[in-house]
Amino acid sequence: MNEQTTSRVVEPPFLIVNPKAYLGSADTLELARITDELAAQFGIDVIFTAQHVDLRMVKDHTEHLTVTAQHMDPIVKGRGMGYILPESLVEAGAEAVVLNHAEHQLTLDILDATMRRAREVGLATIVCADSDAQCRAIATMGPDMMICEPTANIGTGRMDAGDYISRTTRIVKDVDPTILVIQAAGVTSGEDVARALAQGADSSGGTSGIVQNPDWRAVLTQMFTAIAEHKKNRAQEEQMRPRTASRVNG
């Protein structure tokens, strides 16, 4: 069992919207407001990342998003010019933090120290991994969530055509079934989200597949619809299990 944050900030299946540095503050707020409205409409949890300077703005203008930092550093109050203080993220309204993204990789010792600091201040950890070996190794470190994604597919609009999603999700769950697994590399549509969830992921969503789409509301609606449909189907399957068992026992 890992040392996860005391209360889970999202319940699967959920959406991740990760604008990275594609948007300035005004556009980030517009995307956040659209996402927030749809999250309320569909009753789906959302991880919404933002640039550090925009975290407070997003928090103050939304009600249904888990506001998430895109990075932080394992520093404590004091010296650390230019680094991101964990306590400041919490004060800005962040509830979670993404670490070790392919575009901002950390060494294992720094990652471990940063995860420890996140736990100290109550931030949920979302740690990125690429290969099978890296997924397994990071899972043993006990993050709350993991983003498993082949680096070659990031930002391409092409999902992995093989068994990467099901394989890496299984690797993580075999280490610790409580870790929530996000699969979002190359995702651009509701169909892509449905495919990721069908292969075992707890979450999907994206970056360029959302922000570079000319109609944010339309693409997000597709993704929310796919998650809601998956959630409904899963609930129906769970309801059927006891009935099937009772028939067998009878």
ChimeraX attribute file (.defattr): number of C-alpha atoms within 10 A of each C-alpha:
attribute: neighborCount
match mode: 1-to-1
recipient: residues
	/A:1	11
	/A:2	15
	/A:3	12
	/A:4	19
	/A:5	18
	/A:6	11
	/A:7	8
	/A:8	11
	/A:9	17
	/A:10	17
	/A:11	13
	/A:12	17
	/A:13	21
	/A:14	25
	/A:15	28
	/A:16	22
	/A:17	25
	/A:18	23
	/A:19	24
	/A:20	17
	/A:21	12
	/A:22	13
	/A:23	15
	/A:24	12
	/A:25	16
	/A:26	11
	/A:27	13
	/A:28	22
	/A:29	20
	/A:30	15
	/A:31	21
	/A:32	25
	/A:33	18
	/A:34	15
	/A:35	24
	/A:36	22
	/A:37	16
	/A:38	19
	/A:39	21
	/A:40	14
	/A:41	11
	/A:42	13
	/A:43	13
	/A:44	22
	/A:45	22
	/A:46	28
	/A:47	24
	/A:48	25
	/A:49	28
	/A:50	29
	/A:51	21
	/A:52	18
	/A:53	12
	/A:54	18
	/A:55	25
	/A:56	18
	/A:57	18
	/A:58	29
	/A:59	20
	/A:60	10
	/A:61	14
	/A:62	17
	/A:63	14
	/A:64	21
	/A:65	28
	/A:66	22
	/A:67	28
	/A:68	31
	/A:69	32
	/A:70	23
	/A:71	23
	/A:72	22
	/A:73	19
	/A:74	18
	/A:75	16
	/A:76	12
	/A:77	9
	/A:78	7
	/A:79	8
	/A:80	12
	/A:81	7
	/A:82	7
	/A:83	12
	/A:84	17
	/A:85	18
	/A:86	26
	/A:87	19
	/A:88	14
	/A:89	25
	/A:90	21
	/A:91	11
	/A:92	19
	/A:93	18
	/A:94	26
	/A:95	22
	/A:96	28
	/A:97	25
	/A:98	22
	/A:99	25
	/A:100	20
	/A:101	19
	/A:102	15
	/A:103	9
	/A:104	11
	/A:105	14
	/A:106	14
	/A:107	8
	/A:108	13
	/A:109	9
	/A:110	14
	/A:111	19
	/A:112	17
	/A:113	13
	/A:114	21
	/A:115	27
	/A:116	17
	/A:117	20
	/A:118	24
	/A:119	19
	/A:120	12
	/A:121	15
	/A:122	19
	/A:123	27
	/A:124	25
	/A:125	25
	/A:126	26
	/A:127	25
	/A:128	23
	/A:129	24
	/A:130	18
	/A:131	14
	/A:132	16
	/A:133	12
	/A:134	15
	/A:135	23
	/A:136	21
	/A:137	16
	/A:138	19
	/A:139	24
	/A:140	14
	/A:141	18
	/A:142	21
	/A:143	26
	/A:144	25
	/A:145	26
	/A:146	26
	/A:147	26
	/A:148	26
	/A:149	25
	/A:150	20
	/A:151	16
	/A:152	14
	/A:153	15
	/A:154	19
	/A:155	17
	/A:156	14
	/A:157	17
	/A:158	15
	/A:159	23
	/A:160	16
	/A:161	7
	/A:162	8
	/A:163	10
	/A:164	19
	/A:165	26
	/A:166	16
	/A:167	13
	/A:168	26
	/A:169	27
	/A:170	19
	/A:171	17
	/A:172	25
	/A:173	16
	/A:174	13
	/A:175	19
	/A:176	18
	/A:177	15
	/A:178	16
	/A:179	22
	/A:180	24
	/A:181	29
	/A:182	29
	/A:183	30
	/A:184	30
	/A:185	29
	/A:186	24
	/A:187	28
	/A:188	27
	/A:189	22
	/A:190	21
	/A:191	14
	/A:192	22
	/A:193	26
	/A:194	22
	/A:195	19
	/A:196	24
	/A:197	25
	/A:198	13
	/A:199	16
	/A:200	18
	/A:201	26
	/A:202	22
	/A:203	27
	/A:204	26
	/A:205	30
	/A:206	26
	/A:207	24
	/A:208	21
	/A:209	23
	/A:210	23
	/A:211	22
	/A:212	12
	/A:213	15
	/A:214	9
	/A:215	10
	/A:216	16
	/A:217	16
	/A:218	14
	/A:219	18
	/A:220	27
	/A:221	19
	/A:222	18
	/A:223	27
	/A:224	27
	/A:225	19
	/A:226	20
	/A:227	26
	/A:228	18
	/A:229	13
	/A:230	18
	/A:231	17
	/A:232	12
	/A:233	12
	/A:234	13
	/A:235	11
	/A:236	11
	/A:237	11
	/A:238	11
	/A:239	11
	/A:240	11
	/A:241	10
	/A:242	11
	/A:243	11
	/A:244	11
	/A:245	10
	/A:246	9
	/A:247	8
	/A:248	8
	/A:249	7
	/A:250	6
